């Protein structure tokens, strides 16, 4: 009789199924680094991300 592989060495449904990529996550402090505005270049366009007095974010072109 041939030994069968131990079940813990077989892929399970959870490991065999690829999970969707999670989006990158940055804290706003990592982006602003003490500043109130940051310029973002996207392709040929330039955007400004601004932190308001009310701690809201505004993105303008």
PDB file of N, CA, C and O in Angstrom, chain B, residues numbered from 101:
ATOM      1  N   UNK B 101       0.841  -1.173   0.000  1.00  0.00           N
ATOM      2  CA  UNK B 101       0.000   0.000   0.000  1.00  0.00           C
ATOM      3  C   UNK B 101       0.892   1.244   0.000  1.00  0.00           C
ATOM      4  O   UNK B 101       1.844   1.325   0.777  1.00  0.00           O
ATOM      5  N   UNK B 102       0.588   2.209  -0.864  1.00  0.00           N
ATOM      6  CA  UNK B 102       1.385   3.430  -0.958  1.00  0.00           C
ATOM      7  C   UNK B 102       0.884   4.447   0.071  1.00  0.00           C
ATOM      8  O   UNK B 102      -0.318   4.662   0.226  1.00  0.00           O
ATOM      9  N   UNK B 103       1.828   5.057   0.757  1.00  0.00           N
ATOM     10  CA  UNK B 103       1.390   6.068   1.724  1.00  0.00           C
ATOM     11  C   UNK B 103       0.789   7.278   1.017  1.00  0.00           C
ATOM     12  O   UNK B 103       1.286   7.699  -0.028  1.00  0.00           O
ATOM     13  N   UNK B 104      -0.247   7.821   1.566  1.00  0.00           N
ATOM     14  CA  UNK B 104      -0.863   9.022   0.986  1.00  0.00           C
ATOM     15  C   UNK B 104      -0.278  10.257   1.658  1.00  0.00           C
ATOM     16  O   UNK B 104       0.064  10.221   2.840  1.00  0.00           O
ATOM     17  N   UNK B 105      -0.162  11.345   0.912  1.00  0.00           N
ATOM     18  CA  UNK B 105       0.389  12.563   1.511  1.00  0.00           C
ATOM     19  C   UNK B 105      -0.484  13.031   2.665  1.00  0.00           C
ATOM     20  O   UNK B 105      -1.706  12.885   2.643  1.00  0.00           O
ATOM     21  N   UNK B 106       0.159  13.587   3.655  1.00  0.00           N
ATOM     22  CA  UNK B 106      -0.565  14.122   4.807  1.00  0.00           C
ATOM     23  C   UNK B 106      -1.436  15.285   4.345  1.00  0.00           C
ATOM     24  O   UNK B 106      -0.993  16.091   3.527  1.00  0.00           O
ATOM     25  N   UNK B 107      -2.631  15.386   4.835  1.00  0.00           N
ATOM     26  CA  UNK B 107      -3.581  16.394   4.360  1.00  0.00           C
ATOM     27  C   UNK B 107      -3.088  17.822   4.576  1.00  0.00           C
ATOM     28  O   UNK B 107      -3.509  18.716   3.842  1.00  0.00           O
ATOM     29  N   UNK B 108      -2.217  18.074   5.550  1.00  0.00           N
ATOM     30  CA  UNK B 108      -1.737  19.445   5.770  1.00  0.00           C
ATOM     31  C   UNK B 108      -0.787  19.891   4.660  1.00  0.00           C
ATOM     32  O   UNK B 108      -0.520  21.085   4.527  1.00  0.00           O
ATOM     33  N   UNK B 109      -0.274  18.957   3.864  1.00  0.00           N
ATOM     34  CA  UNK B 109       0.605  19.317   2.755  1.00  0.00           C
ATOM     35  C   UNK B 109      -0.158  19.573   1.470  1.00  0.00           C
ATOM     36  O   UNK B 109       0.427  20.014   0.481  1.00  0.00           O
ATOM     37  N   UNK B 110      -1.438  19.309   1.469  1.00  0.00           N
ATOM     38  CA  UNK B 110      -2.247  19.546   0.284  1.00  0.00           C
ATOM     39  C   UNK B 110      -2.815  20.957   0.332  1.00  0.00           C
ATOM     40  O   UNK B 110      -3.173  21.445   1.404  1.00  0.00           O
ATOM     41  N   UNK B 111      -2.901  21.627  -0.834  1.00  0.00           N
ATOM     42  CA  UNK B 111      -3.475  22.971  -0.819  1.00  0.00           C
ATOM     43  C   UNK B 111      -4.949  22.921  -0.431  1.00  0.00           C
ATOM     44  O   UNK B 111      -5.686  22.035  -0.862  1.00  0.00           O
ATOM     45  N   UNK B 112      -5.353  23.851   0.359  1.00  0.00           N
ATOM     46  CA  UNK B 112      -6.763  23.942   0.727  1.00  0.00           C
ATOM     47  C   UNK B 112      -7.447  24.914  -0.207  1.00  0.00           C
ATOM     48  O   UNK B 112      -6.782  25.612  -0.973  1.00  0.00           O
ATOM     49  N   UNK B 113      -8.734  24.970  -0.155  1.00  0.00           N
ATOM     50  CA  UNK B 113      -9.481  25.894  -1.010  1.00  0.00           C
ATOM     51  C   UNK B 113      -9.048  27.335  -0.746  1.00  0.00           C
ATOM     52  O   UNK B 113      -8.941  28.129  -1.681  1.00  0.00           O
ATOM     53  N   UNK B 114      -8.802  27.674   0.504  1.00  0.00           N
ATOM     54  CA  UNK B 114      -8.411  29.048   0.851  1.00  0.00           C
ATOM     55  C   UNK B 114      -7.053  29.412   0.265  1.00  0.00           C
ATOM     56  O   UNK B 114      -6.867  30.541  -0.192  1.00  0.00           O
ATOM     57  N   UNK B 115      -6.108  28.491   0.267  1.00  0.00           N
ATOM     58  CA  UNK B 115      -4.780  28.811  -0.267  1.00  0.00           C
ATOM     59  C   UNK B 115      -4.717  28.642  -1.773  1.00  0.00           C
ATOM     60  O   UNK B 115      -3.878  29.268  -2.421  1.00  0.00           O
ATOM     61  N   UNK B 116      -5.570  27.825  -2.342  1.00  0.00           N
ATOM     62  CA  UNK B 116      -5.530  27.590  -3.780  1.00  0.00           C
ATOM     63  C   UNK B 116      -6.205  28.732  -4.536  1.00  0.00           C
ATOM     64  O   UNK B 116      -5.876  28.979  -5.696  1.00  0.00           O
ATOM     65  N   UNK B 117      -7.137  29.425  -3.902  1.00  0.00           N
ATOM     66  CA  UNK B 117      -7.851  30.521  -4.546  1.00  0.00           C
ATOM     67  C   UNK B 117      -7.109  31.823  -4.297  1.00  0.00           C
ATOM     68  O   UNK B 117      -6.850  32.190  -3.151  1.00  0.00           O
ATOM     69  N   UNK B 118      -6.769  32.517  -5.370  1.00  0.00           N
ATOM     70  CA  UNK B 118      -6.048  33.785  -5.230  1.00  0.00           C
ATOM     71  C   UNK B 118      -7.001  34.852  -4.708  1.00  0.00           C
ATOM     72  O   UNK B 118      -8.128  34.978  -5.187  1.00  0.00           O
ATOM     73  N   UNK B 119      -6.541  35.617  -3.725  1.00  0.00           N
ATOM     74  CA  UNK B 119      -7.341  36.709  -3.204  1.00  0.00           C
ATOM     75  C   UNK B 119      -7.053  37.951  -4.043  1.00  0.00           C
ATOM     76  O   UNK B 119      -5.936  38.123  -4.532  1.00  0.00           O
ATOM     77  N   UNK B 120      -8.058  38.821  -4.213  1.00  0.00           N
ATOM     78  CA  UNK B 120      -7.814  40.037  -4.995  1.00  0.00           C
ATOM     79  C   UNK B 120      -6.793  40.916  -4.293  1.00  0.00           C
ATOM     80  O   UNK B 120      -6.720  40.939  -3.064  1.00  0.00           O
ATOM     81  N   UNK B 121      -6.007  41.637  -5.080  1.00  0.00           N
ATOM     82  CA  UNK B 121      -5.009  42.538  -4.511  1.00  0.00           C
ATOM     83  C   UNK B 121      -5.704  43.639  -3.726  1.00  0.00           C
ATOM     84  O   UNK B 121      -6.693  44.215  -4.179  1.00  0.00           O
ATOM     85  N   UNK B 122      -5.179  43.918  -2.561  1.00  0.00           N
ATOM     86  CA  UNK B 122      -5.705  45.010  -1.757  1.00  0.00           C
ATOM     87  C   UNK B 122      -5.022  46.297  -2.187  1.00  0.00           C
ATOM     88  O   UNK B 122      -3.840  46.281  -2.533  1.00  0.00           O
ATOM     89  N   UNK B 123      -5.754  47.429  -2.171  1.00  0.00           N
ATOM     90  CA  UNK B 123      -5.115  48.682  -2.578  1.00  0.00           C
ATOM     91  C   UNK B 123      -4.053  49.103  -1.574  1.00  0.00           C
ATOM     92  O   UNK B 123      -4.125  48.763  -0.393  1.00  0.00           O
ATOM     93  N   UNK B 124      -3.072  49.844  -2.060  1.00  0.00           N
ATOM     94  CA  UNK B 124      -2.054  50.394  -1.172  1.00  0.00           C
ATOM     95  C   UNK B 124      -2.720  51.372  -0.218  1.00  0.00           C
ATOM     96  O   UNK B 124      -3.714  52.008  -0.565  1.00  0.00           O
ATOM     97  N   UNK B 125      -2.178  51.488   0.966  1.00  0.00           N
ATOM     98  CA  UNK B 125      -2.748  52.388   1.957  1.00  0.00           C
ATOM     99  C   UNK B 125      -1.644  53.280   2.510  1.00  0.00           C
ATOM    100  O   UNK B 125      -0.606  52.797   2.964  1.00  0.00           O
ATOM    101  N   UNK B 126      -1.881  54.583   2.466  1.00  0.00           N
ATOM    102  CA  UNK B 126      -0.950  55.552   3.017  1.00  0.00           C
ATOM    103  C   UNK B 126      -1.689  56.426   4.016  1.00  0.00           C
ATOM    104  O   UNK B 126      -2.853  56.771   3.807  1.00  0.00           O
ATOM    105  N   UNK B 127      -1.023  56.779   5.084  1.00  0.00           N
ATOM    106  CA  UNK B 127      -1.569  57.728   6.032  1.00  0.00           C
ATOM    107  C   UNK B 127      -1.320  59.122   5.461  1.00  0.00           C
ATOM    108  O   UNK B 127      -0.276  59.357   4.854  1.00  0.00           O
ATOM    109  N   UNK B 128      -2.254  60.043   5.644  1.00  0.00           N
ATOM    110  CA  UNK B 128      -2.086  61.380   5.079  1.00  0.00           C
ATOM    111  C   UNK B 128      -0.814  62.060   5.592  1.00  0.00           C
ATOM    112  O   UNK B 128      -0.227  62.881   4.887  1.00  0.00           O
ATOM    113  N   UNK B 129      -0.387  61.728   6.805  1.00  0.00           N
ATOM    114  CA  UNK B 129       0.865  62.278   7.332  1.00  0.00           C
ATOM    115  C   UNK B 129       2.060  61.862   6.503  1.00  0.00           C
ATOM    116  O   UNK B 129       3.030  62.610   6.383  1.00  0.00           O
ATOM    117  N   UNK B 130       1.994  60.651   5.921  1.00  0.00           N
ATOM    118  CA  UNK B 130       3.072  60.185   5.053  1.00  0.00           C
ATOM    119  C   UNK B 130       3.107  60.974   3.746  1.00  0.00           C
ATOM    120  O   UNK B 130       4.165  61.135   3.138  1.00  0.00           O
ATOM    121  N   UNK B 131       1.966  61.455   3.327  1.00  0.00           N
ATOM    122  CA  UNK B 131       1.880  62.202   2.072  1.00  0.00           C
ATOM    123  C   UNK B 131       2.263  63.665   2.281  1.00  0.00           C
ATOM    124  O   UNK B 131       3.060  64.215   1.521  1.00  0.00           O
ATOM    125  N   UNK B 132       1.695  64.292   3.311  1.00  0.00           N
ATOM    126  CA  UNK B 132       1.905  65.724   3.525  1.00  0.00           C
ATOM    127  C   UNK B 132       3.212  66.056   4.237  1.00  0.00           C
ATOM    128  O   UNK B 132       3.797  67.108   3.979  1.00  0.00           O
ATOM    129  N   UNK B 133       3.681  65.188   5.123  1.00  0.00           N
ATOM    130  CA  UNK B 133       4.937  65.389   5.865  1.00  0.00           C
ATOM    131  C   UNK B 133       5.041  66.791   6.460  1.00  0.00           C
ATOM    132  O   UNK B 133       6.054  67.471   6.302  1.00  0.00           O
ATOM    133  N   UNK B 134       3.966  67.218   7.155  1.00  0.00           N
ATOM    134  CA  UNK B 134       3.964  68.513   7.832  1.00  0.00           C
ATOM    135  C   UNK B 134       3.556  69.688   6.972  1.00  0.00           C
ATOM    136  O   UNK B 134       3.416  70.798   7.486  1.00  0.00           O
ATOM    137  N   UNK B 135       3.361  69.485   5.682  1.00  0.00           N
ATOM    138  CA  UNK B 135       2.951  70.559   4.775  1.00  0.00           C
ATOM    139  C   UNK B 135       1.423  70.583   4.665  1.00  0.00           C
ATOM    140  O   UNK B 135       0.750  69.659   5.120  1.00  0.00           O
ATOM    141  N   UNK B 136       0.881  71.646   4.057  1.00  0.00           N
ATOM    142  CA  UNK B 136      -0.565  71.747   3.840  1.00  0.00           C
ATOM    143  C   UNK B 136      -0.964  71.387   2.412  1.00  0.00           C
ATOM    144  O   UNK B 136      -2.134  71.111   2.147  1.00  0.00           O
ATOM    145  N   UNK B 137       0.000  71.387   1.489  1.00  0.00           N
ATOM    146  CA  UNK B 137      -0.293  71.045   0.094  1.00  0.00           C
ATOM    147  C   UNK B 137       0.779  70.116  -0.460  1.00  0.00           C
ATOM    148  O   UNK B 137       1.932  70.120  -0.030  1.00  0.00           O
ATOM    149  N   UNK B 138       0.343  69.315  -1.440  1.00  0.00           N
ATOM    150  CA  UNK B 138       1.239  68.393  -2.131  1.00  0.00           C
ATOM    151  C   UNK B 138       0.875  68.425  -3.608  1.00  0.00           C
ATOM    152  O   UNK B 138      -0.303  68.393  -3.962  1.00  0.00           O
ATOM    153  N   UNK B 139       1.879  68.489  -4.465  1.00  0.00           N
ATOM    154  CA  UNK B 139       1.633  68.410  -5.909  1.00  0.00           C
ATOM    155  C   UNK B 139       1.767  66.961  -6.350  1.00  0.00           C
ATOM    156  O   UNK B 139       2.687  66.248  -5.949  1.00  0.00           O
ATOM    157  N   UNK B 140       0.814  66.543  -7.193  1.00  0.00           N
ATOM    158  CA  UNK B 140       0.795  65.172  -7.711  1.00  0.00           C
ATOM    159  C   UNK B 140       0.805  65.251  -9.231  1.00  0.00           C
ATOM    160  O   UNK B 140      -0.045  65.912  -9.828  1.00  0.00           O
ATOM    161  N   UNK B 141       1.765  64.578  -9.857  1.00  0.00           N
ATOM    162  CA  UNK B 141       1.816  64.502 -11.310  1.00  0.00           C
ATOM    163  C   UNK B 141       1.236  63.167 -11.741  1.00  0.00           C
ATOM    164  O   UNK B 141       1.651  62.108 -11.270  1.00  0.00           O
ATOM    165  N   UNK B 142       0.266  63.238 -12.648  1.00  0.00           N
ATOM    166  CA  UNK B 142      -0.383  62.039 -13.182  1.00  0.00           C
ATOM    167  C   UNK B 142      -0.362  62.161 -14.698  1.00  0.00           C
ATOM    168  O   UNK B 142      -1.145  62.908 -15.286  1.00  0.00           O
ATOM    169  N   UNK B 143       0.542  61.419 -15.321  1.00  0.00           N
ATOM    170  CA  UNK B 143       0.715  61.557 -16.771  1.00  0.00           C
ATOM    171  C   UNK B 143       1.241  62.946 -17.076  1.00  0.00           C
ATOM    172  O   UNK B 143       2.274  63.353 -16.543  1.00  0.00           O
ATOM    173  N   UNK B 144       0.541  63.672 -17.926  1.00  0.00           N
ATOM    174  CA  UNK B 144       0.919  65.041 -18.282  1.00  0.00           C
ATOM    175  C   UNK B 144       0.245  66.074 -17.378  1.00  0.00           C
ATOM    176  O   UNK B 144       0.539  67.265 -17.482  1.00  0.00           O
ATOM    177  N   UNK B 145      -0.649  65.638 -16.500  1.00  0.00           N
ATOM    178  CA  UNK B 145      -1.421  66.556 -15.661  1.00  0.00           C
ATOM    179  C   UNK B 145      -0.782  66.745 -14.290  1.00  0.00           C
ATOM    180  O   UNK B 145      -0.157  65.830 -13.753  1.00  0.00           O
ATOM    181  N   UNK B 146      -0.943  67.926 -13.735  1.00  0.00           N
ATOM    182  CA  UNK B 146      -0.458  68.229 -12.394  1.00  0.00           C
ATOM    183  C   UNK B 146      -1.665  68.588 -11.523  1.00  0.00           C
ATOM    184  O   UNK B 146      -2.500  69.407 -11.908  1.00  0.00           O
ATOM    185  N   UNK B 147      -1.742  67.966 -10.351  1.00  0.00           N
ATOM    186  CA  UNK B 147      -2.828  68.187  -9.412  1.00  0.00           C
ATOM    187  C   UNK B 147      -2.255  68.697  -8.093  1.00  0.00           C
ATOM    188  O   UNK B 147      -1.085  68.473  -7.782  1.00  0.00           O
ATOM    189  N   UNK B 148      -3.098  69.386  -7.322  1.00  0.00           N
ATOM    190  CA  UNK B 148      -2.718  69.832  -5.994  1.00  0.00           C
ATOM    191  C   UNK B 148      -3.671  69.201  -4.991  1.00  0.00           C
ATOM    192  O   UNK B 148      -4.889  69.327  -5.112  1.00  0.00           O
ATOM    193  N   UNK B 149      -3.108  68.526  -4.008  1.00  0.00           N
ATOM    194  CA  UNK B 149      -3.882  67.961  -2.912  1.00  0.00           C
ATOM    195  C   UNK B 149      -3.661  68.875  -1.721  1.00  0.00           C
ATOM    196  O   UNK B 149      -2.526  69.104  -1.302  1.00  0.00           O
ATOM    197  N   UNK B 150      -4.769  69.402  -1.172  1.00  0.00           N
ATOM    198  CA  UNK B 150      -4.669  70.389  -0.108  1.00  0.00           C
ATOM    199  C   UNK B 150      -5.412  69.913   1.123  1.00  0.00           C
ATOM    200  O   UNK B 150      -6.483  69.314   1.021  1.00  0.00           O
ATOM    201  N   UNK B 151      -4.843  70.178   2.284  1.00  0.00           N
ATOM    202  CA  UNK B 151      -5.459  69.882   3.568  1.00  0.00           C
ATOM    203  C   UNK B 151      -6.086  71.171   4.088  1.00  0.00           C
ATOM    204  O   UNK B 151      -5.395  72.181   4.224  1.00  0.00           O
ATOM    205  N   UNK B 152      -7.393  71.149   4.382  1.00  0.00           N
ATOM    206  CA  UNK B 152      -8.091  72.358   4.817  1.00  0.00           C
ATOM    207  C   UNK B 152      -7.994  72.549   6.329  1.00  0.00           C
ATOM    208  O   UNK B 152      -7.508  71.674   7.045  1.00  0.00           O
ATOM    209  N   UNK B 153      -8.464  73.706   6.807  1.00  0.00           N
ATOM    210  CA  UNK B 153      -8.506  73.977   8.248  1.00  0.00           C
ATOM    211  C   UNK B 153      -9.407  72.992   8.974  1.00  0.00           C
ATOM    212  O   UNK B 153      -9.195  72.701  10.152  1.00  0.00           O
ATOM    213  N   UNK B 154     -10.422  72.473   8.267  1.00  0.00           N
ATOM    214  CA  UNK B 154     -11.356  71.504   8.858  1.00  0.00           C
ATOM    215  C   UNK B 154     -10.860  70.076   8.728  1.00  0.00           C
ATOM    216  O   UNK B 154     -11.610  69.131   8.972  1.00  0.00           O
ATOM    217  N   UNK B 155      -9.593  69.912   8.343  1.00  0.00           N
ATOM    218  CA  UNK B 155      -8.963  68.596   8.189  1.00  0.00           C
ATOM    219  C   UNK B 155      -9.604  67.756   7.083  1.00  0.00           C
ATOM    220  O   UNK B 155      -9.674  66.531   7.181  1.00  0.00           O
ATOM    221  N   UNK B 156     -10.068  68.432   6.034  1.00  0.00           N
ATOM    222  CA  UNK B 156     -10.625  67.775   4.851  1.00  0.00           C
ATOM    223  C   UNK B 156      -9.570  67.824   3.742  1.00  0.00           C
ATOM    224  O   UNK B 156      -8.646  68.635   3.785  1.00  0.00           O
ATOM    225  N   UNK B 157      -9.723  66.949   2.756  1.00  0.00           N
ATOM    226  CA  UNK B 157      -8.810  66.926   1.608  1.00  0.00           C
ATOM    227  C   UNK B 157      -9.517  67.472   0.384  1.00  0.00           C
ATOM    228  O   UNK B 157     -10.676  67.149   0.126  1.00  0.00           O
ATOM    229  N   UNK B 158      -8.808  68.306  -0.371  1.00  0.00           N
ATOM    230  CA  UNK B 158      -9.335  68.851  -1.624  1.00  0.00           C
ATOM    231  C   UNK B 158      -8.292  68.586  -2.700  1.00  0.00           C
ATOM    232  O   UNK B 158      -7.125  68.944  -2.543  1.00  0.00           O
ATOM    233  N   UNK B 159      -8.718  67.952  -3.806  1.00  0.00           N
ATOM    234  CA  UNK B 159      -7.848  67.689  -4.943  1.00  0.00           C
ATOM    235  C   UNK B 159      -8.299  68.586  -6.088  1.00  0.00           C
ATOM    236  O   UNK B 159      -9.452  68.514  -6.513  1.00  0.00           O
ATOM    237  N   UNK B 160      -7.394  69.437  -6.594  1.00  0.00           N
ATOM    238  CA  UNK B 160      -7.725  70.317  -7.711  1.00  0.00           C
ATOM    239  C   UNK B 160      -6.735  70.117  -8.845  1.00  0.00           C
ATOM    240  O   UNK B 160      -5.598  69.687  -8.644  1.00  0.00           O
ATOM    241  N   UNK B 161      -7.202  70.441 -10.037  1.00  0.00           N
ATOM    242  CA  UNK B 161      -6.384  70.304 -11.234  1.00  0.00           C
ATOM    243  C   UNK B 161      -5.712  71.614 -11.542  1.00  0.00           C
ATOM    244  O   UNK B 161      -4.971  71.713 -12.520  1.00  0.00           O
TER     245      UNK B 161
END
